[in-house]
């Protein structure tokens, strides 16, 4: 992973090299704290050791009982699904991967109607084993498989903690299962059993993903000038302090579109505390040059745009044409056009004094994805250290979970009482 901060200098808001120099001493102190947390396997910091502690052999052993399926369906929500989805949507496989990460009944029905249930592996993931949305969807999936004459116990893989409803279910039916690693919040679990089981089911190289993560670990250093992950984390923090409170992440590869969604959860849930944080926005190059870019370039000066791209990719030539005004495209390629769009957007933002940061990987493959995911996790942890927020907690999310569970009769929670206090101003 490579990071270029040049277009975040002398912008509005913006940084200077003097700003970065002053910040570098704080980065060094934060790196010492992060390294100590990793060494002591502290909650949250343990996520940054996953490239070394995750066991690919255990993952392969858990999935070896399934013949190469036609499809795999992950039933999870948030961090229990997005890491796996990022990898599966980025990498080609003849095993189709799908996710049920919402409880919209229309979508659930449509998805189950389209799946070859007799040749689908259901990958159900919940760290607590009690997540209402995940277990509700899993019960629906299980019933659909039974109705289709499929023995769900032969088609289900469970990833969960040491206790909870899901663990008891796995033990009762002797289902293949994987443990969720201790001390790792869900949104930081992409490089663990949580994110890698689907990759293994699809035939991807799990060891290469972890090797990429180790490349990211090896690149951590006591200076932002020596560490791409820390450079990104420090720059985003400093820009947010100066008013860039929205971070629009814009990959120039459709295979990385889900990466932007994964990033949004990581950034929002980790850093949105105590009135602080930076709101992640998701865009896709070049598509959103024709929509969102108008706001980023000409709207309020409160944004950072993060442009992400692979520097190597397969290409497709553009045929020659004699149509008036289009001859310049003939003999070029779609990849060349996309690169031109990337550089034009970058220059367009810079010309309007909008800070933007370039993040590059060599190509979209297992190793590069592992490094990218690790790098953004490390950047997020560094940002949290610099902002003095509790990066690994999510109290606002837990409040909503309790309110919903109380409304469904799952216990007495005072949070549920707030629903009755809703103010109304109805216009019918």
C-alpha positions in Angstrom: 0.0 0.0 0.0 1.3 3.4 -0.9 -0.1 6.8 0.2 0.4 10.2 -1.4 -0.4 13.2 0.7 0.7 15.8 -1.8 -2.8 17.0 -2.7 -3.7 17.5 1.0 -1.1 20.3 1.3 -2.1 23.9 1.0 -5.7 23.1 0.4 -8.9 24.2 2.2 -8.8 22.8 4.8 -5.3 21.5 4.4 -2.0 20.6 5.9 1.5 21.8 5.6 4.8 19.9 5.9 5.4 21.8 9.1 2.0 20.5 10.5 3.0 16.9 9.6 6.5 17.4 11.2 4.9 18.6 14.4 2.4 15.8 14.4 5.2 13.2 13.9 6.3 13.2 17.5 2.7 12.3 18.6 2.7 9.6 15.9 5.8 8.1 17.5 4.2 8.1 20.9 1.0 6.6 19.6 3.0 3.9 17.8 4.7 2.9 21.1 1.2 2.6 22.7 -0.1 0.5 19.7 3.0 -1.7 19.7 2.6 -2.3 23.5 -1.1 -3.1 23.1 -0.3 -5.6 20.4 2.5 -7.2 22.4 0.2 -7.6 25.4 -2.7 -8.8 23.3 -5.0 -6.1 24.7 -8.6 -5.8 23.6 -8.8 -4.2 20.2 -5.0 -4.0 19.7 -5.1 -7.8 19.3 -6.7 -7.2 15.9 -3.4 -5.9 14.6 -1.7 -9.2 15.4 -4.2 -11.3 13.3 -1.8 -11.6 10.3 0.4 -13.6 12.7 -2.1 -15.3 15.0 -4.8 -16.3 12.6 -4.6 -20.1 11.7 -5.3 -20.8 8.1 -5.0 -24.5 8.6 -8.0 -24.4 11.1 -10.0 -22.5 8.5 -9.2 -25.0 5.8 -10.1 -27.8 8.1 -13.4 -26.3 9.0 -14.5 -26.0 5.3 -13.0 -29.2 3.9 -16.1 -31.2 4.6 -18.0 -29.2 2.0 -17.5 -30.2 -1.6 -16.8 -27.1 -3.7 -20.3 -25.5 -3.5 -22.1 -23.6 -6.1 -22.7 -20.7 -3.7 -21.9 -19.6 -0.1 -24.4 -17.5 1.8 -23.0 -15.5 4.8 -25.6 -14.7 7.4 -24.2 -11.9 9.6 -24.4 -8.2 10.1 -21.8 -5.4 10.2 -18.3 -6.7 11.0 -19.6 -10.2 10.9 -20.2 -9.9 7.2 -18.4 -6.9 5.6 -14.9 -8.3 5.8 -15.9 -11.5 4.1 -18.0 -9.6 1.5 -15.0 -7.3 0.7 -12.8 -10.2 -0.1 -15.4 -12.2 -2.0 -16.5 -9.2 -4.1 -13.0 -8.2 -4.9 -11.7 -11.6 -6.0 -13.0 -13.8 -8.9 -14.3 -17.3 -8.1 -16.6 -19.8 -9.6 -18.3 -20.1 -6.2 -20.8 -17.3 -5.9 -20.9 -15.4 -2.6 -24.0 -13.7 -1.1 -24.7 -11.9 2.1 -27.8 -11.6 4.3 -26.9 -8.7 6.5 -30.3 -7.1 6.9 -33.7 -8.3 8.0 -35.7 -6.8 5.1 -38.2 -9.6 4.4 -38.5 -8.8 0.7 -34.7 -9.1 0.1 -34.5 -12.3 2.3 -37.3 -14.0 0.3 -35.8 -13.0 -3.0 -32.3 -14.2 -2.0 -33.5 -17.6 -0.8 -35.7 -18.0 -3.9 -32.7 -17.5 -6.2 -30.2 -19.7 -4.4 -29.5 -23.4 -5.2 -30.1 -24.4 -1.5 -29.0 -28.0 -2.1 -25.6 -26.7 -3.2 -25.1 -23.7 -0.9 -23.0 -23.5 2.2 -24.6 -21.3 4.9 -21.9 -19.4 6.8 -23.6 -18.0 9.9 -21.5 -15.6 11.9 -22.1 -13.9 15.3 -19.5 -13.3 17.9 -22.0 -13.2 20.8 -24.2 -15.9 19.3 -27.2 -13.8 20.2 -27.3 -11.2 17.5 -31.1 -10.8 16.8 -30.8 -10.0 13.1 -28.4 -12.8 12.4 -30.3 -15.4 14.3 -33.6 -14.4 12.9 -32.3 -14.6 9.3 -30.6 -17.9 10.1 -33.9 -19.4 11.4 -35.6 -18.3 8.1 -32.8 -19.8 6.0 -32.9 -23.0 8.0 -36.7 -23.4 7.5 -36.3 -22.6 3.7 -33.7 -25.4 3.4 -35.9 -27.9 5.3 -38.8 -27.0 3.1 -36.6 -27.6 0.0 -35.7 -31.1 1.4 -32.2 -30.0 2.3 -30.5 -31.1 5.5 -29.4 -27.8 6.8 -27.0 -29.5 9.3 -24.9 -30.7 6.4 -24.8 -27.3 4.7 -24.0 -25.0 7.7 -20.7 -23.5 9.0 -20.8 -21.6 12.3 -18.4 -18.9 13.4 -19.0 -17.7 16.9 -17.7 -17.2 20.4 -17.3 -19.8 23.2 -20.8 -19.3 24.5 -24.3 -18.2 23.3 -27.2 -19.6 21.4 -25.2 -20.2 18.2 -22.4 -22.1 20.0 -25.0 -24.3 21.7 -26.6 -25.0 18.4 -23.3 -25.9 16.8 -22.4 -28.2 19.6 -25.9 -29.9 19.6 -25.8 -30.7 15.9 -22.0 -31.2 15.7 -21.7 -28.5 13.0 -18.3 -27.5 11.7 -17.4 -24.3 13.5 -14.7 -21.7 13.9 -14.0 -19.5 16.9 -14.2 -15.8 16.8 -10.8 -14.5 18.1 -10.8 -13.0 21.6 -10.2 -9.3 21.9 -11.1 -8.5 18.4 -14.1 -6.2 17.7 -16.2 -7.3 14.7 -15.2 -4.4 12.4 -11.5 -5.3 12.9 -12.0 -9.0 12.2 -11.6 -9.2 8.4 -8.2 -11.0 8.7 -9.6 -13.6 11.1 -11.9 -16.6 10.8 -14.8 -14.1 10.5 -13.5 -12.8 7.2 -11.5 -15.7 5.8 -13.8 -18.7 5.9 -15.7 -17.5 2.8 -12.4 -16.9 1.0 -11.4 -20.5 1.8 -14.8 -21.8 0.6 -14.3 -19.9 -2.7 -10.9 -21.4 -3.2 -8.9 -18.2 -2.5 -5.4 -18.2 -1.0 -5.9 -17.5 2.7 -2.2 -17.6 3.4 -1.6 -14.9 0.8 -4.2 -12.6 2.5 -2.5 -13.0 5.8 0.9 -12.5 4.1 -0.4 -9.1 2.9 -1.5 -8.3 6.4 2.0 -9.1 7.6 3.4 -6.8 5.0 1.3 -4.1 6.6 2.5 -5.0 10.0 6.1 -4.8 8.9 5.5 -1.3 7.5 4.4 0.1 10.8 7.0 2.5 12.2 7.5 5.3 14.6 7.2 8.0 11.9 4.4 8.8 9.5 7.0 9.4 6.9 8.0 5.7 7.1 4.6 4.1 7.4 1.8 4.4 4.8 -0.9 3.4 7.3 0.2 5.9 9.8 0.6 8.6 7.2 -3.0 8.1 6.2 -4.3 7.9 9.8 -2.3 11.0 10.8 -3.4 13.0 7.8 -7.0 12.2 8.1 -7.0 13.1 11.8 -5.2 16.4 11.2 -7.6 17.3 8.3 -10.6 16.5 10.5 -9.2 18.8 13.2 -9.1 21.5 10.6 -12.6 21.0 9.4 -12.6 18.1 6.9 -15.3 16.2 8.7 -16.4 14.1 5.8 -14.1 11.5 4.2 -15.3 10.3 0.8 -13.6 7.1 -0.1 -13.7 6.6 -3.9 -12.1 3.4 -5.3 -11.4 3.3 -9.0 -12.2 -0.4 -9.3 -15.7 -1.9 -9.1 -14.2 -4.9 -7.3 -13.3 -2.5 -4.4 -16.8 -1.0 -4.0 -17.5 -3.2 -1.0 -14.2 -2.2 0.5 -15.6 1.4 0.7 -18.6 0.0 2.6 -16.3 -1.9 5.0 -14.2 1.2 5.5 -17.3 3.2 6.3 -18.2 0.9 9.2 -14.6 0.8 10.5 -14.2 4.6 10.4 -17.7 5.6 11.7 -18.1 3.0 14.5 -14.5 3.4 15.7 -14.0 7.1 15.7 -17.5 8.6 16.2 -17.2 9.3 19.9 -17.5 12.3 22.3 -18.6 14.7 19.5 -15.6 13.8 17.4 -15.0 11.7 14.3 -15.0 12.0 10.6 -18.1 10.9 8.6 -17.2 8.3 5.9 -19.0 8.7 2.5 -18.9 6.1 -0.2 -18.4 6.8 -3.9 -17.2 4.8 -6.9 -14.9 6.1 -9.7 -15.6 6.9 -12.4 -19.4 6.5 -11.9 -19.7 9.1 -9.1 -17.7 11.7 -11.0 -21.0 12.3 -12.7 -22.9 12.8 -9.4 -21.1 13.2 -6.1 -18.0 15.0 -7.4 -20.0 18.1 -8.0 -20.6 18.4 -4.2 -17.0 17.5 -3.3 -15.5 20.1 -5.6 -18.0 22.9 -5.3 -19.8 22.4 -2.0 -18.9 23.3 1.5 -15.1 23.1 2.2 -15.5 20.3 4.8 -14.4 17.3 2.9 -11.5 15.0 2.2 -11.6 12.7 -0.8 -9.6 9.4 -0.6 -8.9 8.0 -4.1 -8.1 4.3 -4.1 -6.8 2.4 -7.1 -4.8 -0.6 -8.2 -1.9 0.3 -10.5 -2.1 -3.0 -12.5 -5.3 -4.6 -13.9 -6.6 -6.6 -16.8 -7.6 -4.3 -19.7 -10.1 -4.2 -22.6 -9.3 -2.4 -25.8 -11.7 0.2 -27.2 -12.4 -0.5 -30.9 -11.5 2.1 -33.5 -14.4 4.2 -34.7 -15.2 6.7 -37.4 -17.9 8.4 -35.4 -17.4 12.2 -35.3 -15.9 13.3 -32.0 -15.1 9.8 -30.8 -12.0 8.9 -32.9 -9.8 9.9 -29.9 -11.1 6.9 -28.0 -10.3 4.3 -30.7 -7.1 2.5 -30.1 -7.2 3.3 -26.3 -8.5 1.0 -23.6 -11.1 1.0 -20.8 -8.2 0.8 -18.3 -6.5 3.8 -19.9 -9.8 5.7 -19.8 -10.3 4.9 -16.1 -6.7 6.0 -15.3 -7.3 9.2 -17.1 -10.6 9.7 -15.2 -8.7 9.1 -11.9 -6.0 11.6 -12.6 -8.5 14.1 -13.9 -10.6 13.8 -10.7 -7.5 14.2 -8.6 -6.4 17.3 -10.5 -10.0 18.7 -10.5 -10.1 18.5 -6.7 -6.7 19.9 -6.2 -7.5 22.8 -8.6 -10.5 23.6 -6.3 -8.3 23.4 -3.2 -10.2 20.3 -2.0 -7.8 18.0 0.0 -7.5 14.5 -1.5 -5.2 11.6 -0.8 -4.1 8.9 -3.2 -4.0 5.3 -1.9 -2.6 2.7 -4.3 -2.1 -1.1 -4.3 -0.3 -3.0 -6.9 -3.3 -5.1 -8.0 -6.6 -6.5 -6.6 -5.4 -9.9 -5.4 -5.2 -11.7 -2.1 -1.9 -10.3 -0.8 -2.7 -6.7 -1.8 -6.1 -6.9 -0.2 -4.7 -8.2 3.0 -2.3 -5.3 3.2 -5.0 -2.8 2.3 -7.4 -4.1 5.0 -4.6 -4.2 7.6 -3.3 -0.7 6.6 -6.7 0.9 7.1 -7.3 -0.8 10.4 -3.9 0.5 11.6 -4.7 4.0 10.3 -8.0 3.9 12.2 -6.3 2.9 15.4 -3.7 5.6 15.1 -6.4 8.2 14.4 -8.1 7.0 17.6 -4.9 7.4 19.6 -4.3 10.9 18.3 -8.0 11.9 19.0 -8.0 10.2 22.4 -11.2 8.3 21.7 -12.1 4.8 22.7 -11.6 3.3 19.3 -12.7 -0.3 20.1 -16.1 0.4 21.8 -19.5 1.2 20.2 -21.8 2.4 23.0 -24.3 4.1 20.6 -24.7 0.8 18.6 -25.3 -1.1 21.8 -28.0 1.4 22.9 -29.9 0.7 19.7 -29.6 -3.1 20.1 -31.0 -2.9 23.6 -33.9 -0.7 22.5 -34.8 -3.1 19.6 -34.5 -6.2 21.8 -36.8 -4.6 24.4 -39.4 -3.8 21.8 -39.4 -7.5 20.7 -39.9 -8.7 24.2 -36.3 -10.0 24.6 -35.9 -8.4 28.1 -36.5 -5.3 30.1 -34.3 -2.5 28.7 -34.9 1.1 29.6 -33.7 2.1 26.2 -36.9 0.6 24.7 -38.9 3.1 26.8 -37.5 6.0 24.7 -39.5 4.7 21.7 -42.7 5.8 23.4 -41.3 9.3 23.9 -41.0 9.9 20.1 -42.0 13.4 19.1 -44.4 13.7 16.2 -45.2 16.3 13.6 -47.3 14.4 11.1 -48.2 15.7 7.7 -50.6 13.3 6.0 
